Amino acid sequence: MQIGSAPPSGCAKIAKTAARARRRLHRREAGRRFCAIVDASALSRAAQPAAVSGDLGR
């Protein structure tokens, strides 16, 4: 049972890390797309793009 119960926790850790990396990648791509779409209106408030993307992430 110990051998069988040990891998799941490791797999969960790996899955969590992979999910986190995927989310980060997706967020970066989404941010790029978002910037491209809202570029015109974002020019006026381009001072803080990080804050805008952060609010979008929530």
PQR file with spaces between the fields and no chain letter, atoms N, CA, C, O and H, PARSE charges and radii, in Angstrom:
ATOM       1  N    MET     1       0.831   -1.210    0.000 -0.4000 1.5000
ATOM       2  CA   MET     1       0.000    0.000    0.000 -0.0000 2.0000
ATOM       3  C    MET     1       0.867    1.262    0.000  0.5500 1.7000
ATOM       4  O    MET     1       0.537    2.242   -0.668 -0.5500 1.4000
ATOM       5  N    GLN     2       1.967    1.237    0.744 -0.4000 1.5000
ATOM       6  CA   GLN     2       2.823    2.428    0.799 -0.0000 2.0000
ATOM       7  C    GLN     2       3.370    2.760   -0.586  0.5500 1.7000
ATOM       8  O    GLN     2       3.396    3.922   -0.993 -0.5500 1.4000
ATOM       9  H    GLN     2       2.234    0.441    1.287  0.4000 1.0000
ATOM      10  N    ILE     3       3.808    1.719   -1.309 -0.4000 1.5000
ATOM      11  CA   ILE     3       4.374    1.953   -2.644 -0.0000 2.0000
ATOM      12  C    ILE     3       3.289    2.515   -3.567  0.5500 1.7000
ATOM      13  O    ILE     3       3.554    3.386   -4.395 -0.5500 1.4000
ATOM      14  H    ILE     3       3.786    0.776   -0.979  0.4000 1.0000
ATOM      15  N    GLY     4       2.056    1.998   -3.410 -0.4000 1.5000
ATOM      16  CA   GLY     4       0.964    2.451   -4.269 -0.0000 2.0000
ATOM      17  C    GLY     4       0.497    3.853   -3.907  0.5500 1.7000
ATOM      18  O    GLY     4       0.016    4.593   -4.765 -0.5500 1.4000
ATOM      19  H    GLY     4       1.841    1.290   -2.737  0.4000 1.0000
ATOM      20  N    SER     5       0.638    4.220   -2.634 -0.4000 1.5000
ATOM      21  CA   SER     5       0.146    5.534   -2.202 -0.0000 2.0000
ATOM      22  C    SER     5       1.203    6.624   -2.375  0.5500 1.7000
ATOM      23  O    SER     5       0.880    7.811   -2.319 -0.5500 1.4000
ATOM      24  H    SER     5       1.029    3.620   -1.937  0.4000 1.0000
ATOM      25  N    ALA     6       2.456    6.235   -2.584 -0.4000 1.5000
ATOM      26  CA   ALA     6       3.522    7.226   -2.724 -0.0000 2.0000
ATOM      27  C    ALA     6       3.472    7.944   -4.079  0.5500 1.7000
ATOM      28  O    ALA     6       3.526    9.174   -4.109 -0.5500 1.4000
ATOM      29  H    ALA     6       2.718    5.271   -2.629  0.4000 1.0000
ATOM      30  N    PRO     7       3.372    7.218   -5.199 -0.5600 1.5000
ATOM      31  CA   PRO     7       3.372    7.865   -6.518  0.2800 2.0000
ATOM      32  C    PRO     7       2.274    8.916   -6.706  0.5500 1.7000
ATOM      33  O    PRO     7       2.558    9.986   -7.246 -0.5500 1.4000
ATOM      34  N    PRO     8       1.009    8.650   -6.275 -0.5600 1.5000
ATOM      35  CA   PRO     8      -0.043    9.653   -6.475  0.2800 2.0000
ATOM      36  C    PRO     8       0.333   11.047   -5.993  0.5500 1.7000
ATOM      37  O    PRO     8       0.078   12.037   -6.679 -0.5500 1.4000
ATOM      38  N    SER     9       0.944   11.125   -4.804 -0.4000 1.5000
ATOM      39  CA   SER     9       1.317   12.443   -4.277 -0.0000 2.0000
ATOM      40  C    SER     9       2.340   13.103   -5.203  0.5500 1.7000
ATOM      41  O    SER     9       2.260   14.299   -5.482 -0.5500 1.4000
ATOM      42  H    SER     9       1.151   10.321   -4.247  0.4000 1.0000
ATOM      43  N    GLY    10       3.307   12.300   -5.675 -0.4000 1.5000
ATOM      44  CA   GLY    10       4.312   12.830   -6.598 -0.0000 2.0000
ATOM      45  C    GLY    10       3.668   13.253   -7.904  0.5500 1.7000
ATOM      46  O    GLY    10       3.988   14.303   -8.461 -0.5500 1.4000
ATOM      47  H    GLY    10       3.371   11.328   -5.448  0.4000 1.0000
ATOM      48  N    CYS    11       2.750   12.413   -8.389 -0.4000 1.5000
ATOM      49  CA   CYS    11       2.060   12.730   -9.643 -0.0000 2.0000
ATOM      50  C    CYS    11       1.246   14.017   -9.482  0.5500 1.7000
ATOM      51  O    CYS    11       1.194   14.858  -10.379 -0.5500 1.4000
ATOM      52  H    CYS    11       2.490   11.560   -7.937  0.4000 1.0000
ATOM      53  N    ALA    12       0.612   14.144   -8.308 -0.4000 1.5000
ATOM      54  CA   ALA    12      -0.186   15.340   -8.046 -0.0000 2.0000
ATOM      55  C    ALA    12       0.702   16.575   -8.083  0.5500 1.7000
ATOM      56  O    ALA    12       0.335   17.614   -8.631 -0.5500 1.4000
ATOM      57  H    ALA    12       0.655   13.460   -7.579  0.4000 1.0000
ATOM      58  N    LYS    13       1.900   16.430   -7.475 -0.4000 1.5000
ATOM      59  CA   LYS    13       2.837   17.556   -7.459 -0.0000 2.0000
ATOM      60  C    LYS    13       3.214   17.938   -8.880  0.5500 1.7000
ATOM      61  O    LYS    13       3.219   19.114   -9.242 -0.5500 1.4000
ATOM      62  H    LYS    13       2.198   15.586   -7.030  0.4000 1.0000
ATOM      63  N    ILE    14       3.535   16.909   -9.692 -0.4000 1.5000
ATOM      64  CA   ILE    14       3.938   17.154  -11.084 -0.0000 2.0000
ATOM      65  C    ILE    14       2.779   17.786  -11.855  0.5500 1.7000
ATOM      66  O    ILE    14       2.961   18.733  -12.620 -0.5500 1.4000
ATOM      67  H    ILE    14       3.531   15.953   -9.397  0.4000 1.0000
ATOM      68  N    ALA    15       1.573   17.231  -11.630 -0.4000 1.5000
ATOM      69  CA   ALA    15       0.400   17.750  -12.330 -0.0000 2.0000
ATOM      70  C    ALA    15       0.155   19.206  -11.952  0.5500 1.7000
ATOM      71  O    ALA    15      -0.159   20.041  -12.801 -0.5500 1.4000
ATOM      72  H    ALA    15       1.425   16.462  -11.008  0.4000 1.0000
ATOM      73  N    LYS    16       0.305   19.494  -10.658 -0.4000 1.5000
ATOM      74  CA   LYS    16       0.116   20.874  -10.190 -0.0000 2.0000
ATOM      75  C    LYS    16       1.114   21.801  -10.868  0.5500 1.7000
ATOM      76  O    LYS    16       0.756   22.877  -11.346 -0.5500 1.4000
ATOM      77  H    LYS    16       0.560   18.816   -9.968  0.4000 1.0000
ATOM      78  N    THR    17       2.374   21.367  -10.902 -0.4000 1.5000
ATOM      79  CA   THR    17       3.421   22.183  -11.526 -0.0000 2.0000
ATOM      80  C    THR    17       3.120   22.392  -13.001  0.5500 1.7000
ATOM      81  O    THR    17       3.255   23.498  -13.524 -0.5500 1.4000
ATOM      82  H    THR    17       2.665   20.493  -10.513  0.4000 1.0000
ATOM      83  N    ALA    18       2.707   21.304  -13.672 -0.4000 1.5000
ATOM      84  CA   ALA    18       2.400   21.388  -15.102 -0.0000 2.0000
ATOM      85  C    ALA    18       1.230   22.342  -15.334  0.5500 1.7000
ATOM      86  O    ALA    18       1.244   23.156  -16.257 -0.5500 1.4000
ATOM      87  H    ALA    18       2.598   20.406  -13.247  0.4000 1.0000
ATOM      88  N    ALA    19       0.215   22.221  -14.471 -0.4000 1.5000
ATOM      89  CA   ALA    19      -0.957   23.087  -14.600 -0.0000 2.0000
ATOM      90  C    ALA    19      -0.561   24.546  -14.408  0.5500 1.7000
ATOM      91  O    ALA    19      -1.022   25.438  -15.120 -0.5500 1.4000
ATOM      92  H    ALA    19       0.204   21.560  -13.721  0.4000 1.0000
ATOM      93  N    ARG    20       0.312   24.759  -13.414 -0.4000 1.5000
ATOM      94  CA   ARG    20       0.759   26.123  -13.132 -0.0000 2.0000
ATOM      95  C    ARG    20       1.503   26.683  -14.344  0.5500 1.7000
ATOM      96  O    ARG    20       1.277   27.822  -14.752 -0.5500 1.4000
ATOM      97  H    ARG    20       0.686   24.034  -12.836  0.4000 1.0000
ATOM      98  N    ALA    21       2.391   25.870  -14.912 -0.4000 1.5000
ATOM      99  CA   ALA    21       3.170   26.307  -16.076 -0.0000 2.0000
ATOM     100  C    ALA    21       2.245   26.585  -17.253  0.5500 1.7000
ATOM     101  O    ALA    21       2.411   27.566  -17.978 -0.5500 1.4000
ATOM     102  H    ALA    21       2.575   24.945  -14.580  0.4000 1.0000
ATOM     103  N    ARG    22       1.252   25.686  -17.429 -0.4000 1.5000
ATOM     104  CA   ARG    22       0.311   25.856  -18.534 -0.0000 2.0000
ATOM     105  C    ARG    22      -0.478   27.145  -18.350  0.5500 1.7000
ATOM     106  O    ARG    22      -0.690   27.904  -19.295 -0.5500 1.4000
ATOM     107  H    ARG    22       1.117   24.889  -16.840  0.4000 1.0000
ATOM     108  N    ARG    23      -0.912   27.380  -17.095 -0.4000 1.5000
ATOM     109  CA   ARG    23      -1.682   28.588  -16.805 -0.0000 2.0000
ATOM     110  C    ARG    23      -0.839   29.824  -17.111  0.5500 1.7000
ATOM     111  O    ARG    23      -1.326   30.799  -17.683 -0.5500 1.4000
ATOM     112  H    ARG    23      -0.739   26.764  -16.327  0.4000 1.0000
ATOM     113  N    ARG    24       0.444   29.763  -16.715 -0.4000 1.5000
ATOM     114  CA   ARG    24       1.334   30.898  -16.940 -0.0000 2.0000
ATOM     115  C    ARG    24       1.472   31.154  -18.441  0.5500 1.7000
ATOM     116  O    ARG    24       1.402   32.295  -18.898 -0.5500 1.4000
ATOM     117  H    ARG    24       0.840   28.971  -16.250  0.4000 1.0000
ATOM     118  N    LEU    25       1.670   30.070  -19.200 -0.4000 1.5000
ATOM     119  CA   LEU    25       1.823   30.188  -20.650 -0.0000 2.0000
ATOM     120  C    LEU    25       0.547   30.763  -21.250  0.5500 1.7000
ATOM     121  O    LEU    25       0.590   31.682  -22.068 -0.5500 1.4000
ATOM     122  H    LEU    25       1.727   29.143  -18.828  0.4000 1.0000
ATOM     123  N    HIS    26      -0.599   30.205  -20.828 -0.4000 1.5000
ATOM     124  CA   HIS    26      -1.884   30.649  -21.363 -0.0000 2.0000
ATOM     125  C    HIS    26      -2.102   32.126  -21.055  0.5500 1.7000
ATOM     126  O    HIS    26      -2.564   32.891  -21.902 -0.5500 1.4000
ATOM     127  H    HIS    26      -0.634   29.459  -20.163  0.4000 1.0000
ATOM     128  N    ARG    27      -1.762   32.512  -19.830 -0.4000 1.5000
ATOM     129  CA   ARG    27      -1.944   33.905  -19.424 -0.0000 2.0000
ATOM     130  C    ARG    27      -1.099   34.818  -20.303  0.5500 1.7000
ATOM     131  O    ARG    27      -1.537   35.894  -20.709 -0.5500 1.4000
ATOM     132  H    ARG    27      -1.387   31.891  -19.142  0.4000 1.0000
ATOM     133  N    ARG    28       0.139   34.360  -20.593 -0.4000 1.5000
ATOM     134  CA   ARG    28       1.030   35.171  -21.425 -0.0000 2.0000
ATOM     135  C    ARG    28       0.422   35.324  -22.825  0.5500 1.7000
ATOM     136  O    ARG    28       0.400   36.420  -23.385 -0.5500 1.4000
ATOM     137  H    ARG    28       0.494   33.485  -20.263  0.4000 1.0000
ATOM     138  N    GLU    29      -0.075   34.199  -23.386 -0.4000 1.5000
ATOM     139  CA   GLU    29      -0.675   34.243  -24.721 -0.0000 2.0000
ATOM     140  C    GLU    29      -1.935   35.098  -24.705  0.5500 1.7000
ATOM     141  O    GLU    29      -2.147   35.922  -25.595 -0.5500 1.4000
ATOM     142  H    GLU    29      -0.057   33.308  -22.931  0.4000 1.0000
ATOM     143  N    ALA    30      -2.771   34.897  -23.689 -0.4000 1.5000
ATOM     144  CA   ALA    30      -4.008   35.664  -23.569 -0.0000 2.0000
ATOM     145  C    ALA    30      -3.688   37.151  -23.452  0.5500 1.7000
ATOM     146  O    ALA    30      -4.358   37.988  -24.056 -0.5500 1.4000
ATOM     147  H    ALA    30      -2.599   34.227  -22.966  0.4000 1.0000
ATOM     148  N    GLY    31      -2.658   37.470  -22.669 -0.4000 1.5000
ATOM     149  CA   GLY    31      -2.251   38.863  -22.506 -0.0000 2.0000
ATOM     150  C    GLY    31      -1.823   39.465  -23.828  0.5500 1.7000
ATOM     151  O    GLY    31      -2.142   40.614  -24.134 -0.5500 1.4000
ATOM     152  H    GLY    31      -2.114   36.789  -22.179  0.4000 1.0000
ATOM     153  N    ARG    32      -1.091   38.671  -24.616 -0.4000 1.5000
ATOM     154  CA   ARG    32      -0.635   39.159  -25.920 -0.0000 2.0000
ATOM     155  C    ARG    32      -1.843   39.452  -26.806  0.5500 1.7000
ATOM     156  O    ARG    32      -1.918   40.492  -27.460 -0.5500 1.4000
ATOM     157  H    ARG    32      -0.832   37.738  -24.367  0.4000 1.0000
ATOM     158  N    ARG    33      -2.794   38.502  -26.813 -0.4000 1.5000
ATOM     159  CA   ARG    33      -3.990   38.655  -27.633 -0.0000 2.0000
ATOM     160  C    ARG    33      -4.797   39.857  -27.152  0.5500 1.7000
ATOM     161  O    ARG    33      -5.274   40.668  -27.946 -0.5500 1.4000
ATOM     162  H    ARG    33      -2.733   37.657  -26.282  0.4000 1.0000
ATOM     163  N    PHE    34      -4.937   39.950  -25.833 -0.4000 1.5000
ATOM     164  CA   PHE    34      -5.692   41.043  -25.226 -0.0000 2.0000
ATOM     165  C    PHE    34      -5.081   42.387  -25.619  0.5500 1.7000
ATOM     166  O    PHE    34      -5.788   43.327  -25.982 -0.5500 1.4000
ATOM     167  H    PHE    34      -4.549   39.292  -25.188  0.4000 1.0000
ATOM     168  N    CYS    35      -3.747   42.453  -25.538 -0.4000 1.5000
ATOM     169  CA   CYS    35      -3.051   43.691  -25.891 -0.0000 2.0000
ATOM     170  C    CYS    35      -3.303   44.028  -27.353  0.5500 1.7000
ATOM     171  O    CYS    35      -3.510   45.190  -27.703 -0.5500 1.4000
ATOM     172  H    CYS    35      -3.173   41.689  -25.244  0.4000 1.0000
ATOM     173  N    ALA    36      -3.285   42.997  -28.211 -0.4000 1.5000
ATOM     174  CA   ALA    36      -3.485   43.222  -29.641 -0.0000 2.0000
ATOM     175  C    ALA    36      -4.893   43.745  -29.909  0.5500 1.7000
ATOM     176  O    ALA    36      -5.089   44.636  -30.735 -0.5500 1.4000
ATOM     177  H    ALA    36      -3.117   42.053  -27.926  0.4000 1.0000
ATOM     178  N    ILE    37      -5.877   43.173  -29.194 -0.4000 1.5000
ATOM     179  CA   ILE    37      -7.275   43.574  -29.412 -0.0000 2.0000
ATOM     180  C    ILE    37      -7.542   44.972  -28.858  0.5500 1.7000
ATOM     181  O    ILE    37      -8.168   45.803  -29.516 -0.5500 1.4000
ATOM     182  H    ILE    37      -5.717   42.449  -28.524  0.4000 1.0000
ATOM     183  N    VAL    38      -7.060   45.220  -27.639 -0.4000 1.5000
ATOM     184  CA   VAL    38      -7.379   46.479  -26.965 -0.0000 2.0000
ATOM     185  C    VAL    38      -6.279   47.523  -27.163  0.5500 1.7000
ATOM     186  O    VAL    38      -6.252   48.549  -26.484 -0.5500 1.4000
ATOM     187  H    VAL    38      -6.552   44.544  -27.104  0.4000 1.0000
ATOM     188  N    ASP    39      -5.370   47.242  -28.109 -0.4000 1.5000
ATOM     189  CA   ASP    39      -4.218   48.116  -28.307 -0.0000 2.0000
ATOM     190  C    ASP    39      -4.631   49.584  -28.440  0.5500 1.7000
ATOM     191  O    ASP    39      -4.057   50.453  -27.785 -0.5500 1.4000
ATOM     192  H    ASP    39      -5.393   46.409  -28.660  0.4000 1.0000
ATOM     193  N    ALA    40      -5.610   49.854  -29.272 -0.4000 1.5000
ATOM     194  CA   ALA    40      -6.017   51.234  -29.543 -0.0000 2.0000
ATOM     195  C    ALA    40      -6.469   51.941  -28.268  0.5500 1.7000
ATOM     196  O    ALA    40      -6.010   53.043  -27.967 -0.5500 1.4000
ATOM     197  H    ALA    40      -6.077   49.147  -29.804  0.4000 1.0000
ATOM     198  N    SER    41      -7.367   51.307  -27.522 -0.4000 1.5000
ATOM     199  CA   SER    41      -7.887   51.951  -26.309 -0.0000 2.0000
ATOM     200  C    SER    41      -6.883   51.857  -25.165  0.5500 1.7000
ATOM     201  O    SER    41      -6.906   52.670  -24.241 -0.5500 1.4000
ATOM     202  H    SER    41      -7.740   50.412  -27.766  0.4000 1.0000
ATOM     203  N    ALA    42      -5.993   50.849  -25.233 -0.4000 1.5000
ATOM     204  CA   ALA    42      -5.012   50.665  -24.159 -0.0000 2.0000
ATOM     205  C    ALA    42      -3.919   51.723  -24.227  0.5500 1.7000
ATOM     206  O    ALA    42      -3.260   52.001  -23.225 -0.5500 1.4000
ATOM     207  H    ALA    42      -5.974   50.189  -25.983  0.4000 1.0000
ATOM     208  N    LEU    43      -3.724   52.312  -25.400 -0.4000 1.5000
ATOM     209  CA   LEU    43      -2.673   53.321  -25.556 -0.0000 2.0000
ATOM     210  C    LEU    43      -2.857   54.451  -24.548  0.5500 1.7000
ATOM     211  O    LEU    43      -1.877   54.995  -24.039 -0.5500 1.4000
ATOM     212  H    LEU    43      -4.260   52.086  -26.214  0.4000 1.0000
ATOM     213  N    SER    44      -4.102   54.803  -24.260 -0.4000 1.5000
ATOM     214  CA   SER    44      -4.367   55.906  -23.333 -0.0000 2.0000
ATOM     215  C    SER    44      -3.972   55.533  -21.906  0.5500 1.7000
ATOM     216  O    SER    44      -3.506   56.379  -21.143 -0.5500 1.4000
ATOM     217  H    SER    44      -4.898   54.361  -24.673  0.4000 1.0000
ATOM     218  N    ARG    45      -4.161   54.253  -21.548 -0.4000 1.5000
ATOM     219  CA   ARG    45      -3.830   53.828  -20.180 -0.0000 2.0000
ATOM     220  C    ARG    45      -2.780   52.720  -20.197  0.5500 1.7000
ATOM     221  O    ARG    45      -2.867   51.769  -19.420 -0.5500 1.4000
ATOM     222  H    ARG    45      -4.539   53.566  -22.168  0.4000 1.0000
ATOM     223  N    ALA    46      -1.788   52.841  -21.079 -0.4000 1.5000
ATOM     224  CA   ALA    46      -0.729   51.830  -21.207 -0.0000 2.0000
ATOM     225  C    ALA    46       0.323   51.997  -20.117  0.5500 1.7000
ATOM     226  O    ALA    46       1.337   51.298  -20.117 -0.5500 1.4000
ATOM     227  H    ALA    46      -1.717   53.614  -21.710  0.4000 1.0000
ATOM     228  N    ALA    47       0.087   52.918  -19.191 -0.4000 1.5000
ATOM     229  CA   ALA    47       1.067   53.170  -18.134 -0.0000 2.0000
ATOM     230  C    ALA    47       1.215   51.944  -17.237  0.5500 1.7000
ATOM     231  O    ALA    47       2.311   51.656  -16.757 -0.5500 1.4000
ATOM     232  H    ALA    47      -0.736   53.485  -19.191  0.4000 1.0000
ATOM     233  N    GLN    48       0.104   51.209  -17.005 -0.4000 1.5000
ATOM     234  CA   GLN    48       0.157   50.048  -16.113 -0.0000 2.0000
ATOM     235  C    GLN    48      -0.518   48.835  -16.745  0.5500 1.7000
ATOM     236  O    GLN    48      -1.609   48.449  -16.325 -0.5500 1.4000
ATOM     237  H    GLN    48      -0.787   51.442  -17.395  0.4000 1.0000
ATOM     238  N    PRO    49       0.119   48.227  -17.753 -0.5600 1.5000
ATOM     239  CA   PRO    49      -0.459   47.038  -18.400  0.2800 2.0000
ATOM     240  C    PRO    49      -0.494   45.838  -17.461  0.5500 1.7000
ATOM     241  O    PRO    49      -1.367   44.978  -17.584 -0.5500 1.4000
ATOM     242  N    ALA    50       0.451   45.774  -16.522 -0.4000 1.5000
ATOM     243  CA   ALA    50       0.505   44.660  -15.575 -0.0000 2.0000
ATOM     244  C    ALA    50      -0.749   44.652  -14.700  0.5500 1.7000
ATOM     245  O    ALA    50      -1.323   43.594  -14.441 -0.5500 1.4000
ATOM     246  H    ALA    50       1.160   46.472  -16.422  0.4000 1.0000
ATOM     247  N    ALA    51      -1.168   45.827  -14.249 -0.4000 1.5000
ATOM     248  CA   ALA    51      -2.351   45.916  -13.399 -0.0000 2.0000
ATOM     249  C    ALA    51      -3.585   45.475  -14.181  0.5500 1.7000
ATOM     250  O    ALA    51      -4.451   44.783  -13.645 -0.5500 1.4000
ATOM     251  H    ALA    51      -0.702   46.686  -14.459  0.4000 1.0000
ATOM     252  N    VAL    52      -3.663   45.875  -15.447 -0.4000 1.5000
ATOM     253  CA   VAL    52      -4.813   45.511  -16.277 -0.0000 2.0000
ATOM     254  C    VAL    52      -4.868   44.002  -16.448  0.5500 1.7000
ATOM     255  O    VAL    52      -5.921   43.395  -16.254 -0.5500 1.4000
ATOM     256  H    VAL    52      -2.959   46.437  -15.883  0.4000 1.0000
ATOM     257  N    SER    53      -3.732   43.384  -16.812 -0.4000 1.5000
ATOM     258  CA   SER    53      -3.697   41.934  -17.018 -0.0000 2.0000
ATOM     259  C    SER    53      -3.942   41.210  -15.699  0.5500 1.7000
ATOM     260  O    SER    53      -4.547   40.138  -15.684 -0.5500 1.4000
ATOM     261  H    SER    53      -2.876   43.878  -16.970  0.4000 1.0000
ATOM     262  N    GLY    54      -3.476   41.790  -14.590 -0.4000 1.5000
ATOM     263  CA   GLY    54      -3.695   41.172  -13.292 -0.0000 2.0000
ATOM     264  C    GLY    54      -5.174   41.129  -12.953  0.5500 1.7000
ATOM     265  O    GLY    54      -5.670   40.124  -12.443 -0.5500 1.4000
ATOM     266  H    GLY    54      -2.984   42.660  -14.602  0.4000 1.0000
ATOM     267  N    ASP    55      -5.884   42.223  -13.236 -0.4000 1.5000
ATOM     268  CA   ASP    55      -7.320   42.256  -12.992 -0.0000 2.0000
ATOM     269  C    ASP    55      -8.026   41.259  -13.900  0.5500 1.7000
ATOM     270  O    ASP    55      -9.008   40.634  -13.501 -0.5500 1.4000
ATOM     271  H    ASP    55      -5.481   43.040  -13.649  0.4000 1.0000
ATOM     272  N    LEU    56      -7.521   41.111  -15.125 -0.4000 1.5000
ATOM     273  CA   LEU    56      -8.119   40.186  -16.082 -0.0000 2.0000
ATOM     274  C    LEU    56      -7.952   38.755  -15.583  0.5500 1.7000
ATOM     275  O    LEU    56      -8.852   37.928  -15.731 -0.5500 1.4000
ATOM     276  H    LEU    56      -6.723   41.619  -15.450  0.4000 1.0000
ATOM     277  N    GLY    57      -6.787   38.466  -14.988 -0.4000 1.5000
ATOM     278  CA   GLY    57      -6.511   37.127  -14.487 -0.0000 2.0000
ATOM     279  C    GLY    57      -7.467   36.711  -13.389  0.5500 1.7000
ATOM     280  O    GLY    57      -7.811   35.534  -13.276 -0.5500 1.4000
ATOM     281  H    GLY    57      -6.056   39.138  -14.868  0.4000 1.0000
ATOM     282  N    ARG    58      -7.902   37.668  -12.577 -0.4000 1.5000
ATOM     283  CA   ARG    58      -8.851   37.357  -11.505 -0.0000 2.0000
ATOM     284  C    ARG    58     -10.193   37.038  -12.111  0.5500 1.7000
ATOM     285  O    ARG    58     -11.144   36.747  -11.386 -0.5500 1.4000
ATOM     286  H    ARG    58      -7.623   38.623  -12.669  0.4000 1.0000
